[in-house]
Amino acid sequence: MVYSIQTITTQIKESYKIILLIIAGAISIQLSSQIPLEVFESYLVTRVAIVVFPFGASIASFVVSKKYGGSKVFGKSFLALGVSYFAVFFAELLYFYFDSIQNYDFSYVADGFFLVSYPAIIAHLFINIRYFSEKLENFQKTILVVVPVGITLSFSIIVINTSSEIIPIFYSNLVYVVFSSVMLALAIVGFSIFRYTILLSAWFFILLGIFSDTIGSVFHRYTHTFGLYSYADISNVLWILAPLLIVYGLYRHQKSM
């Protein structure tokens, strides 16, 4: 079913207060570190939120998937989304543990779960795009090339210009940047496919969540390359924001169907 521009705009306007509340919540969690108590100054609230919120997005995705049962599209695609966020949750949980004992010898295990999360969420996007669009338009094909190449090149150029030599960890971080940029490109294409349908508002918030996650991940990979990452970074606000937007997008998806 195709909807008018006015209907689509109304759908999004209905949720602007929720968006502002979600953004305010994410910023407040990060700013709680300024409260002069040890539990807040240690960024414990931020660290817990980064672990717990992806778990919430995972559970919400599994619930939606179960509702659609064996559906070729929504059942499988939201199962993949749930797997993706569960992998993120488990990776963050491992990092939380390693951070608490100040031992990062096995942090590569957490990295492995992060890598698993990308193909899973890409599968979620691909399943929806393939089912609802028999053939991509030229501008959509352009997005699938320009966005990943643009983000990857920008990251590479900034890192190379910042350092006099290529740091070995740059290459491993580049893998995450490539995955994140492909994920964002697919989300934009998905949004363009659903832009005149009943699922527009749901995809709008899912896109916002993926955009937030992508920017947070790219920024983190930059600071991580030079050993500058800290819990005070803006990337943490974006990582808190992303799963909240995804969960709200799932809620809108249920209301739309």
C-alpha positions as CSV (number, residue, x, y, z in Angstrom):
1,M,0.0,0.0,0.0
2,V,1.4,3.4,-1.0
3,Y,0.9,6.5,1.2
4,S,0.9,10.2,0.4
5,I,3.7,12.5,1.5
6,Q,1.3,14.2,3.9
7,T,0.5,10.9,5.6
8,I,4.2,10.0,5.8
9,T,5.1,13.4,7.3
10,T,2.3,13.0,9.9
11,Q,3.6,9.5,10.9
12,I,7.0,11.0,11.7
13,K,5.7,14.1,13.3
14,E,3.7,12.0,15.7
15,S,6.9,10.6,17.1
16,Y,9.2,13.7,17.4
17,K,8.6,14.0,21.1
18,I,9.7,10.4,21.6
19,I,12.8,11.0,19.5
20,L,13.7,14.1,21.6
21,L,13.1,12.0,24.8
22,I,15.3,9.2,23.5
23,I,18.1,11.6,22.6
24,A,17.8,13.4,25.9
25,G,17.9,10.1,27.7
26,A,21.1,9.0,26.0
27,I,22.8,12.4,26.6
28,S,21.7,12.3,30.3
29,I,23.2,8.9,30.8
30,Q,26.5,10.1,29.5
31,L,26.3,13.4,31.5
32,S,25.6,11.5,34.7
33,S,29.4,11.0,34.9
34,Q,29.5,14.6,36.1
35,I,27.6,13.8,39.3
36,P,30.2,13.9,42.2
37,L,29.7,10.3,43.3
38,E,32.1,7.4,42.5
39,V,29.4,5.2,40.9
40,F,28.8,8.0,38.4
41,E,32.3,9.4,38.0
42,S,33.5,5.9,36.9
43,Y,31.1,6.0,34.0
44,L,29.4,2.9,35.4
45,V,26.0,4.0,34.3
46,T,27.3,4.6,30.7
47,R,29.1,1.2,30.7
48,V,26.0,-0.7,31.9
49,A,23.8,1.1,29.4
50,I,26.1,0.1,26.6
51,V,25.7,-3.6,27.7
52,V,22.0,-3.6,28.6
53,F,20.4,-1.6,25.7
54,P,21.6,-3.9,22.9
55,F,20.2,-6.8,24.9
56,G,16.9,-5.0,24.9
57,A,17.0,-4.5,21.2
58,S,17.8,-8.2,20.7
59,I,14.8,-9.3,22.8
60,A,12.5,-6.9,21.0
61,S,13.7,-8.2,17.6
62,F,13.2,-11.8,18.7
63,V,9.6,-11.0,19.9
64,V,8.8,-9.4,16.6
65,S,10.3,-12.3,14.7
66,K,8.2,-14.8,16.7
67,K,5.1,-12.8,16.0
68,Y,5.7,-13.3,12.3
69,G,6.6,-17.0,12.8
70,G,8.0,-18.6,9.7
71,S,7.5,-15.6,7.5
72,K,10.0,-15.5,4.6
73,V,10.6,-11.8,5.2
74,F,9.9,-10.5,8.7
75,G,10.2,-13.7,10.6
76,K,13.7,-14.3,9.2
77,S,14.9,-10.7,8.9
78,F,14.0,-9.8,12.5
79,L,15.5,-13.0,13.7
80,A,18.8,-11.9,12.0
81,L,18.4,-8.5,13.7
82,G,18.0,-10.1,17.1
83,V,21.1,-12.3,16.5
84,S,23.0,-9.2,15.6
85,Y,22.1,-7.3,18.7
86,F,22.6,-10.3,20.9
87,A,26.2,-10.6,19.5
88,V,26.7,-6.9,20.4
89,F,25.3,-7.5,23.9
90,F,27.6,-10.4,24.5
91,A,30.6,-8.6,23.1
92,E,29.9,-5.6,25.3
93,L,29.4,-7.9,28.3
94,L,32.8,-9.4,27.7
95,Y,34.4,-6.0,27.4
96,F,32.7,-4.9,30.6
97,Y,34.2,-7.9,32.4
98,F,37.7,-7.4,30.9
99,D,37.6,-3.7,31.8
100,S,36.5,-4.5,35.4
101,I,39.6,-6.8,35.9
102,Q,41.9,-4.6,33.8
103,N,42.9,-7.6,31.7
104,Y,42.4,-7.4,27.9
105,D,44.4,-10.6,26.9
106,F,41.2,-12.2,25.5
107,S,39.5,-9.1,24.2
108,Y,39.8,-10.6,20.7
109,V,36.9,-12.9,21.7
110,A,34.7,-9.9,22.1
111,D,35.9,-8.6,18.8
112,G,34.8,-11.8,17.2
113,F,31.2,-11.3,18.5
114,F,31.2,-7.8,17.1
115,L,32.3,-9.1,13.7
116,V,29.4,-11.6,13.8
117,S,26.9,-8.8,14.5
118,Y,27.6,-7.1,11.2
119,P,26.8,-9.9,8.8
120,A,23.6,-10.6,10.8
121,I,22.3,-7.0,10.6
122,I,23.3,-6.8,6.9
123,A,21.3,-10.0,6.4
124,H,18.3,-8.4,8.0
125,L,18.6,-5.4,5.6
126,F,19.3,-7.6,2.6
127,I,16.3,-9.9,3.1
128,N,13.9,-6.9,3.3
129,I,15.4,-5.1,0.3
130,R,15.5,-8.3,-1.9
131,Y,11.8,-9.1,-1.1
132,F,10.3,-5.7,-1.5
133,S,12.4,-4.6,-4.6
134,E,12.8,-6.8,-7.6
135,K,15.2,-4.4,-9.1
136,L,17.1,-1.5,-7.6
137,E,16.9,1.9,-9.2
138,N,20.1,3.6,-10.4
139,F,20.3,6.0,-7.5
140,Q,20.0,3.1,-5.0
141,K,22.8,1.3,-6.7
142,T,24.8,4.5,-6.5
143,I,24.2,4.7,-2.7
144,L,25.4,1.1,-2.3
145,V,28.8,2.2,-3.8
146,V,29.2,5.8,-2.8
147,V,28.4,5.5,0.9
148,P,30.8,2.7,1.8
149,V,33.6,4.0,-0.4
150,G,33.1,7.5,0.8
151,I,33.1,6.6,4.5
152,T,36.0,4.1,4.2
153,L,38.2,6.6,2.2
154,S,37.4,9.4,4.6
155,F,38.4,7.3,7.6
156,S,41.6,6.2,5.8
157,I,42.6,9.6,4.7
158,I,42.0,11.2,8.2
159,V,44.0,8.4,9.9
160,I,46.9,8.6,7.4
161,N,47.0,12.4,7.6
162,T,47.0,12.2,11.4
163,S,49.9,9.8,11.7
164,S,53.4,9.8,10.2
165,E,53.2,6.1,9.7
166,I,50.4,3.5,9.3
167,I,49.6,2.0,12.6
168,P,49.1,-1.8,12.3
169,I,45.8,-1.7,14.3
170,F,44.5,0.7,11.5
171,Y,43.8,-2.3,9.3
172,S,41.7,-4.3,11.8
173,N,39.8,-1.1,12.6
174,L,39.3,-0.5,8.9
175,V,37.3,-3.8,8.7
176,Y,34.8,-2.5,11.2
177,V,34.5,0.7,9.3
178,V,33.8,-1.1,6.0
179,F,31.1,-3.3,7.6
180,S,29.5,-0.2,9.3
181,S,29.4,1.8,6.0
182,V,27.9,-1.1,4.1
183,M,25.3,-1.5,6.8
184,L,24.4,2.2,6.6
185,A,24.2,2.1,2.8
186,L,21.8,-0.8,2.9
187,A,19.7,1.0,5.5
188,I,19.4,4.1,3.3
189,V,18.4,1.9,0.3
190,G,15.8,0.1,2.5
191,F,14.4,3.5,3.6
192,S,14.1,4.6,0.0
193,I,12.2,1.4,-0.9
194,F,9.7,1.9,2.0
195,R,9.5,5.7,1.7
196,Y,5.9,5.7,0.4
197,T,4.6,2.8,2.3
198,I,3.0,2.0,5.7
199,L,6.4,0.9,6.9
200,L,8.0,4.4,6.3
201,S,8.0,5.5,9.9
202,A,9.4,2.2,11.2
203,W,12.2,2.3,8.7
204,F,12.9,5.9,9.4
205,F,13.7,5.1,13.1
206,I,15.6,1.9,12.2
207,L,17.7,4.0,9.8
208,L,18.3,6.6,12.5
209,G,19.5,3.8,14.8
210,I,21.8,2.4,12.2
211,F,23.1,5.8,11.3
212,S,23.8,6.5,15.0
213,D,25.6,3.2,15.4
214,T,27.7,3.8,12.2
215,I,28.9,7.2,13.2
216,G,29.6,6.0,16.7
217,S,31.6,3.0,15.4
218,V,33.6,5.0,12.9
219,F,34.5,7.6,15.5
220,H,35.4,4.9,18.0
221,R,37.6,3.1,15.5
222,Y,39.5,6.4,14.9
223,T,40.1,7.1,18.6
224,H,40.9,3.4,19.1
225,T,43.5,3.5,16.4
226,F,45.5,6.1,18.3
227,G,44.7,4.8,21.8
228,L,42.6,7.8,22.6
229,Y,39.3,6.1,23.4
230,S,37.6,6.8,26.7
231,Y,34.1,6.5,28.2
232,A,33.8,10.2,27.8
233,D,33.7,9.9,24.0
234,I,30.7,10.9,21.9
235,S,30.7,7.4,20.5
236,N,29.2,6.1,23.7
237,V,26.2,8.5,23.4
238,L,25.6,7.2,19.9
239,W,25.9,3.6,21.0
240,I,23.3,4.2,23.7
241,L,21.1,6.0,21.3
242,A,21.2,3.4,18.5
243,P,19.5,0.4,20.2
244,L,16.8,2.7,21.7
245,L,15.9,4.0,18.2
246,I,15.9,0.5,16.9
247,V,13.5,-0.6,19.6
248,Y,11.2,2.3,18.9
249,G,11.4,1.5,15.2
250,L,10.3,-2.1,16.0
251,Y,7.4,-0.7,18.0
252,R,6.4,1.5,15.0
253,H,6.7,-1.5,12.8
254,Q,4.2,-3.4,15.0
255,K,1.8,-0.4,14.9
256,S,2.0,-0.2,11.2
257,M,1.1,-3.8,10.4
